[in-house]
Amino acid sequence: MRRQTSDVKSKATMSGKNYFTFHVSRFTWTFDVSRFTFHPTHTHMEYRSFRNAGHYLVEYIADYLENIGDRKLFPDVEPQFLYDLFDEPLPNKQQSLEEIQQILEQKLIPFSTHVNHPGYMGLITPSPNPAGILADLLASALNQNIGGYSIGPAAVAMELRVIRWLNDLIGYNEKAGGNLVSGGMMANFTGLKLARDFTTGNTAQHEGIKGDWAVYVSEERHVSVDKAVDAIGLGRKNLRTLPTNEKFQLRIDALREAIDQDKAKGIRALCIVGLAGTTNLGAVDDLETLHAIAQEEKCWLHVDAAYGGGMLLSNKYPGRLKGLELADSVTIDPHKWFYAPLDAGAILVKDHQQLTASFGIQPAYLTDQTSQREQRYQFYVHGFEQSKRFRSLKVWTSFHHYGKNKIGEWVDNNIEQATHLHQLASADEHFESATEPEMSAVCLHFKTPQWSKEQNTQLHNDVAAEIEREGKFWFATTIMKGKSWFRINPVNIRTTKETMEALFATLREKCLTQISSPQRT
Ligand SMILES: Cc1ncc(COP(=O)(O)O)c(C=O)c1O
């Protein structure tokens, strides 16, 4: 600020680009505007409390992650208790961030499922990597809305780069494209829509489906395939869910037979869905043969590698997804076995043009009229979503912070933990393990030869429920080939071989107690 003497009474002018001159009586003050930012006082206060609460929160999260093993993994309360806990009117009284943090520490955190706990081996939700957690905080602050380039230019570039990395991992060439979506469900839905549009010569998106078509998949599919077949207008009765072999892979003879039977009735193949990592067991279909059949039938091959895509990072077990690069589209969820925090799913497409053919509608209010319009990538013309979270930031940050090989090491550790559990169970006369794990999912069956199937199922459910109540481990139960199984699936950076040994000892003890219980015998 410079002060000059003047005889002008009182006047303010802009003098030059950055200078604001203010005249009072004989004095003139000239401010360099570029050096000042103006904040109303109350906003200053908000930033101070934002900083304080933010610093506290980061410390809190670091402590939470560091000591996660001491917590009870799952809350032993009735659901109604939690609905009552949050039975509150829409607030109108202002509360400080500190007060809100205290409430969350009392009402939310103790009653969460602690997927970071080493004993969490349940439905495929990873322990999120800490770098990804911080990245997600920044993503919320920037709030880039990357459906359109103009609401997130650098974020769009980063998103494209992460999609390219995923395409490189698959082995797709430069023609490939994709989109990050909320998860495997949306990615499979998008894959099935691409299949419908391609196979019908890009007419179905305008005219609806004409004629009779079917989609083929193994009975081990994830339910997202059923929902997708409904959503693309085909109807679930046109989904052929086919039997698997002893390794839980789609039986090729059953596929050929189903296609032939349909053809005889005038029903054409719209899509074959291959599984590269089944939800139950991580089984991988024979993708090369599925591709050959899809070529013969001139239909689309979509591969669901939502979970199994993590195998592409493995250092020790390469090649387990042989033939993945032959698929027309692939689902991979970085928020599963890439240990990214929710949400980050991906639909990857061998020929990027098909995305534009399926989704390329441009309403006038979104059309870019600038001279850069050819270079500005618009995600909204390549997928369902317009408003779109900045999902790539956490994936990009994770790869930069840990490096691909380190994340691959976590994947390999989970595979080895699963293999160890499989070996422990296979050596025990009371247990059966469904197959040697290809990935990190193990299904164990406790044998009760004298009991009915219903009693055996009850035992599996009761033991899982008791272990859930104790809060040291969490895993799911499932049914495969008409039998009950404990489904144990570490996608967790804190699980160790010792965790598996402790889990197996607990399972064994609980199951044996059940069969010797007087009510059971
Ligand atoms: C093989 C497979 N596909 C799709 C999905 C659905 O993924 P999301 O829960 O991310 O929507 C899952 C979920 O576990 C899965 O295992």
The ligand as a Tripos MOL2 file, in Angstrom:
@<TRIPOS>MOLECULE
LIG
   16    16     1     0     0
SMALL
NO_CHARGES

@<TRIPOS>ATOM
      1 C1        -18.4110  -61.1860   -9.5390 C.3       1 LIG1
      2 C2        -19.1490  -59.9640   -9.0820 C.ar      1 LIG1
      3 N1        -19.7290  -59.1610   -9.9730 N.ar      1 LIG1
      4 C3        -20.3980  -58.0390   -9.6140 C.ar      1 LIG1
      5 C4        -20.5220  -57.6970   -8.2950 C.ar      1 LIG1
      6 C5        -21.2770  -56.4530   -7.8990 C.3       1 LIG1
      7 O1        -20.3620  -55.4670   -7.5530 O.3       1 LIG1
      8 P1        -20.7690  -54.1640   -6.7070 P.3       1 LIG1
      9 O2        -21.1760  -54.6510   -5.3580 O.co2     1 LIG1
     10 O3        -19.5220  -53.3630   -6.7290 O.co2     1 LIG1
     11 O4        -21.8830  -53.4790   -7.4260 O.co2     1 LIG1
     12 C6        -19.9400  -58.5080   -7.3150 C.ar      1 LIG1
     13 C7        -20.0710  -58.1770   -5.8880 C.2       1 LIG1
     14 O5        -19.5870  -58.8430   -5.0240 O.2       1 LIG1
     15 C8        -19.2350  -59.6720   -7.7180 C.ar      1 LIG1
     16 O6        -18.6620  -60.4970   -6.8190 O.3       1 LIG1
@<TRIPOS>BOND
     1     1     2 1
     2     2     3 ar
     3     2    15 ar
     4     3     4 ar
     5     4     5 ar
     6     5     6 1
     7     5    12 ar
     8     6     7 1
     9     7     8 1
    10     8     9 2
    11     8    10 1
    12     8    11 1
    13    12    13 1
    14    12    15 ar
    15    13    14 2
    16    15    16 1
@<TRIPOS>SUBSTRUCTURE
     1 LIG1         1 GROUP 0 **** ****
